[in-house]
Amino acid sequence: MAKALKCLKEGCTFEVQGSSVDDVLAKLKMHAMIAHQMPQLPPDLIEKAKGSVRDL
């Protein structure tokens, strides 16, 4: 089942979709690096993101 997640940064409208939670997180990390100049995501943010991934 496809998965989706909206960017966790307030005011950002980016939404990522993928085939698994790991796929979604990989795409989110790339988005954070490019759009928000975050070379890596802190562990607490990764856990929050995992908990926010939803089924499509």
Secondary structure by P-SEA (a helix, b strand, c coil): cbbbbccccccccbbbbcccaaaaaaaaaaaaaaccccccccaaaaaaaaaacccc
